[in-house]
């Protein structure tokens, strides 16, 4: 019997979802052994990491949009897809897409409901799809993983999901995120053209990341010579035009560095070289950059909303995300106080160490077993 994990987000390189799926599968491998199997859309041409080559794998040829439409339509018609998963004991949907399975128990990971809280920050078609399908997926899933208590509260509030159906299992920084060799940090700084002292933010460029306000907030810090620049790491996402228009009007445009997507082998050194990492988001389902920065020894200033205080705990400093002056004050307090900065580095290292993918994988496997056991038909009367 096989436990299938949907790795579509990993093989199609979907930013944070890719990292979640890769780290989870790597953690589950030693625990599940031959029981672990992979599923993805996109057919056999999709590439998987070399470490997964020996795992059983099933795929469908459909691209993302056709597959998404097929899943929704067959969910509506209760036209089950069980035949796609031979010998399946359980299916884990790791992104917001749950195939209709009639005789196979399912686990659905819900990362966030940002489209419910901020519909204006989504493309209309994507918002419409999620708004219609997510309540259905949550009803049909046998069990749900929420990556934070914040996401769990949203599931209860927006969809009325019973709390007993939701298990909170947090993410963690990937194993490569940790203190870095100074020579490596210097080499990556030179490679990417980064200044000596910089405020860093990491994430896809989209409206909820609140980058316009961060851009405004660093101006005084540059004038006071507390930093030499702002570094924004991340690829373009959607609805980013307003940010780039603001950037072009900005008086300190030449002090803003956008290296785009940074490979995972270089990203820890970018974190380690930062004077402070800022996470100014209006909403995060988990906020992985908080832990990644802390694990690499960067002090963190973050929004005081959604899951961010839950993840950063007492190790981060916080600000209201809509208040640029408060954001500036928070960043200034850390940048101007070497003792506080060092204290935050040490507390951040301790905080990040509380989260691990080994723990996440074990708690996920435990939920698999509970779900399988709870879905097993009761034995009939003895004759």
ChimeraX attribute file (.defattr): number of C-alpha atoms within 10 A of each C-alpha:
attribute: neighborCount
match mode: 1-to-1
recipient: residues
	/A:1	12
	/A:2	19
	/A:3	23
	/A:4	25
	/A:5	22
	/A:6	24
	/A:7	27
	/A:8	24
	/A:9	21
	/A:10	23
	/A:11	19
	/A:12	17
	/A:13	12
	/A:14	13
	/A:15	15
	/A:16	17
	/A:17	17
	/A:18	19
	/A:19	20
	/A:20	23
	/A:21	22
	/A:22	20
	/A:23	21
	/A:24	24
	/A:25	23
	/A:26	15
	/A:27	20
	/A:28	22
	/A:29	17
	/A:30	12
	/A:31	15
	/A:32	16
	/A:33	11
	/A:34	14
	/A:35	16
	/A:36	19
	/A:37	25
	/A:38	22
	/A:39	21
	/A:40	25
	/A:41	23
	/A:42	17
	/A:43	14
	/A:44	13
	/A:45	10
	/A:46	14
	/A:47	14
	/A:48	18
	/A:49	9
	/A:50	7
	/A:51	10
	/A:52	16
	/A:53	10
	/A:54	9
	/A:55	14
	/A:56	14
	/A:57	19
	/A:58	17
	/A:59	19
	/A:60	13
	/A:61	14
	/A:62	14
	/A:63	12
	/A:64	15
	/A:65	9
	/A:66	11
	/A:67	17
	/A:68	17
	/A:69	12
	/A:70	15
	/A:71	19
	/A:72	21
	/A:73	15
	/A:74	15
	/A:75	21
	/A:76	12
	/A:77	9
	/A:78	12
	/A:79	14
	/A:80	16
	/A:81	16
	/A:82	16
	/A:83	9
	/A:84	13
	/A:85	21
	/A:86	11
	/A:87	13
	/A:88	18
	/A:89	21
	/A:90	23
	/A:91	27
	/A:92	25
	/A:93	24
	/A:94	24
	/A:95	18
	/A:96	17
	/A:97	20
	/A:98	26
	/A:99	24
	/A:100	24
	/A:101	22
	/A:102	14
	/A:103	13
	/A:104	19
	/A:105	23
	/A:106	26
	/A:107	24
	/A:108	23
	/A:109	23
	/A:110	24
	/A:111	24
	/A:112	23
	/A:113	22
	/A:114	18
	/A:115	16
	/A:116	15
	/A:117	13
	/A:118	14
	/A:119	15
	/A:120	13
	/A:121	17
	/A:122	18
	/A:123	12
	/A:124	10
	/A:125	9
	/A:126	11
	/A:127	18
	/A:128	13
	/A:129	13
	/A:130	17
	/A:131	15
	/A:132	11
	/A:133	19
	/A:134	19
	/A:135	15
	/A:136	16
	/A:137	21
	/A:138	24
	/A:139	15
	/A:140	20
	/A:141	21
	/A:142	20
	/A:143	21
	/A:144	28
	/A:145	23
	/A:146	24
	/A:147	23
	/A:148	25
	/A:149	20
	/A:150	22
	/A:151	24
	/A:152	24
	/A:153	17
	/A:154	20
	/A:155	23
	/A:156	13
	/A:157	10
	/A:158	12
	/A:159	14
	/A:160	13
	/A:161	18
	/A:162	11
	/A:163	12
	/A:164	8
	/A:165	13
	/A:166	25
	/A:167	19
	/A:168	19
	/A:169	20
	/A:170	21
	/A:171	25
	/A:172	29
	/A:173	24
	/A:174	21
	/A:175	12
	/A:176	15
	/A:177	24
	/A:178	21
	/A:179	18
	/A:180	18
	/A:181	10
	/A:182	12
	/A:183	10
	/A:184	16
	/A:185	21
	/A:186	15
	/A:187	13
	/A:188	19
	/A:189	18
	/A:190	12
	/A:191	10
	/A:192	15
	/A:193	12
	/A:194	23
	/A:195	19
	/A:196	14
	/A:197	18
	/A:198	26
	/A:199	27
	/A:200	23
	/A:201	26
	/A:202	25
	/A:203	22
	/A:204	20
	/A:205	22
	/A:206	21
	/A:207	21
	/A:208	19
	/A:209	20
	/A:210	19
	/A:211	25
	/A:212	18
	/A:213	20
	/A:214	24
	/A:215	19
	/A:216	18
	/A:217	21
	/A:218	26
	/A:219	19
	/A:220	15
	/A:221	20
	/A:222	16
	/A:223	11
	/A:224	11
	/A:225	11
	/A:226	18
	/A:227	24
	/A:228	19
	/A:229	24
	/A:230	29
	/A:231	23
	/A:232	23
	/A:233	20
	/A:234	18
	/A:235	17
	/A:236	14
	/A:237	11
	/A:238	13
	/A:239	15
	/A:240	15
	/A:241	13
	/A:242	11
	/A:243	17
	/A:244	13
	/A:245	11
	/A:246	16
	/A:247	18
	/A:248	11
	/A:249	9
	/A:250	15
	/A:251	11
	/A:252	17
	/A:253	14
	/A:254	11
	/A:255	18
	/A:256	20
	/A:257	18
	/A:258	15
	/A:259	14
	/A:260	17
	/A:261	16
	/A:262	15
	/A:263	8
	/A:264	12
	/A:265	11
	/A:266	18
	/A:267	21
	/A:268	26
	/A:269	26
	/A:270	27
	/A:271	29
	/A:272	26
	/A:273	27
	/A:274	28
	/A:275	23
	/A:276	27
	/A:277	30
	/A:278	30
	/A:279	29
	/A:280	28
	/A:281	26
	/A:282	21
	/A:283	22
	/A:284	23
	/A:285	21
	/A:286	25
	/A:287	25
	/A:288	23
	/A:289	22
	/A:290	29
	/A:291	28
	/A:292	27
	/A:293	34
	/A:294	32
	/A:295	31
	/A:296	26
	/A:297	30
	/A:298	30
	/A:299	32
	/A:300	31
	/A:301	25
	/A:302	24
	/A:303	24
	/A:304	21
	/A:305	18
	/A:306	22
	/A:307	20
	/A:308	28
	/A:309	20
	/A:310	15
	/A:311	24
	/A:312	24
	/A:313	13
	/A:314	13
	/A:315	23
	/A:316	24
	/A:317	20
	/A:318	24
	/A:319	21
	/A:320	17
	/A:321	22
	/A:322	15
	/A:323	12
	/A:324	19
	/A:325	18
	/A:326	15
	/A:327	24
	/A:328	19
	/A:329	16
	/A:330	20
	/A:331	27
	/A:332	19
	/A:333	14
	/A:334	21
	/A:335	21
	/A:336	13
	/A:337	11
	/A:338	11
	/A:339	11
	/A:340	13
	/A:341	19
	/A:342	15
	/A:343	14
	/A:344	23
	/A:345	23
	/A:346	16
	/A:347	20
	/A:348	27
	/A:349	22
	/A:350	14
	/A:351	19
	/A:352	24
	/A:353	15
	/A:354	10
	/A:355	18
	/A:356	17
	/A:357	21
	/A:358	18
	/A:359	17
	/A:360	21
	/A:361	23
	/A:362	17
	/A:363	16
	/A:364	22
	/A:365	17
	/A:366	12
	/A:367	18
	/A:368	21
	/A:369	13
	/A:370	12
	/A:371	18
	/A:372	18
	/A:373	11
	/A:374	12
	/A:375	16
	/A:376	11
	/A:377	8
	/A:378	7
	/A:379	6
	/A:380	6
	/A:381	5
	/A:382	4
	/A:383	3
